[in-house]
């Protein structure tokens, strides 16, 4: 897996952790146990307490625009290492699509932690 991640070094990626955190930043390095060194790191905090939980697998819920005080907040974390045993999903960010999204108007429930 780390060989596949090597091609993403120097690019912006997103990481979903086993704790349900969503991290966005530039991948600077990866080792054999998938520890990720990232810079310009930001955490996206999803808030949407007024949204009902989705019922049933595969059901899509279309929400109204985020209410005041909701939406997605980004917190700058700087440079850090994300431990490989805490990484659930890694993906490359499409900068063209990313620049078109107004995250402050997105309402979404936070991701729950992964249960083993």
C-alpha positions in Angstrom: 0.0 0.0 0.0 2.8 2.5 0.8 4.1 2.1 -2.7 0.8 3.3 -4.1 0.9 6.2 -1.7 4.4 7.2 -2.9 2.9 8.6 -6.1 0.8 11.0 -4.0 3.8 12.6 -2.2 3.8 16.3 -2.9 0.0 16.3 -3.6 -3.0 17.3 -1.6 -4.8 14.4 0.0 -7.6 13.7 2.4 -7.4 11.2 5.2 -10.3 9.7 7.2 -9.1 8.3 10.5 -10.5 5.4 12.5 -11.7 8.0 15.0 -13.9 9.7 12.3 -11.6 12.7 11.8 -11.3 14.2 8.3 -7.8 15.6 7.6 -6.8 17.6 4.5 -3.2 18.5 3.6 -0.1 17.9 1.5 1.5 14.5 1.7 5.2 14.9 2.4 6.2 11.3 3.1 4.9 7.8 3.9 6.7 4.8 5.5 6.3 1.0 5.3 3.6 1.0 8.1 1.7 3.8 6.4 2.6 6.6 8.8 1.8 9.7 6.8 3.8 12.9 7.2 1.6 15.8 6.1 2.1 19.6 5.9 -0.4 22.5 5.6 -2.7 20.1 7.5 -6.3 21.1 8.3 -9.1 19.2 10.0 -12.6 19.5 8.7 -15.2 19.5 11.5 -18.7 18.6 10.3 -21.7 20.0 12.2 -25.2 19.3 11.3 -27.1 18.5 14.4 -30.4 19.2 12.8 -30.0 16.4 10.2 -31.8 13.2 10.8 -29.7 10.0 10.6 -29.9 8.1 7.3 -32.1 5.0 7.6 -31.0 1.9 5.7 -27.9 1.1 3.7 -27.5 3.1 0.6 -30.2 5.7 1.3 -29.4 9.2 0.3 -30.6 12.2 2.4 -30.7 15.6 0.7 -30.3 18.3 3.3 -31.2 21.9 3.3 -28.2 24.4 3.3 -26.4 24.6 6.6 -28.1 26.8 9.2 -26.3 29.5 11.1 -23.6 28.0 13.3 -23.6 24.8 11.3 -21.6 23.9 8.2 -18.0 22.7 8.0 -15.3 24.4 10.0 -11.6 24.0 9.2 -8.9 24.1 11.8 -5.3 24.5 10.9 -3.0 21.9 12.4 0.3 22.7 10.6 2.7 19.8 10.0 2.2 16.4 11.7 2.5 12.6 11.4 -0.7 10.6 11.1 -0.1 7.1 12.5 -0.7 4.4 10.0 -2.8 2.3 12.4 -5.2 5.2 12.6 -5.7 5.6 8.8 -9.0 4.3 7.4 -9.1 6.0 4.0 -6.7 8.0 1.9 -7.6 9.8 -1.3 -6.2 12.4 -3.7 -8.0 15.8 -3.8 -9.2 17.1 -7.1 -8.3 20.7 -6.8 -10.8 21.9 -9.5 -13.7 20.3 -7.7 -12.5 21.3 -4.2 -12.3 25.0 -5.2 -16.0 25.0 -6.3 -17.3 23.8 -2.9 -18.5 26.3 -0.3 -17.8 24.1 2.7 -19.4 26.7 5.1 -22.8 25.9 3.5 -22.4 22.1 3.7 -24.4 20.5 6.5 -23.3 17.0 7.5 -23.2 14.8 10.6 -19.8 14.0 11.9 -18.4 10.5 11.0 -18.6 8.0 13.9 -15.5 6.1 14.9 -14.8 2.7 13.4 -15.7 -0.1 15.8 -13.6 -3.2 15.6 
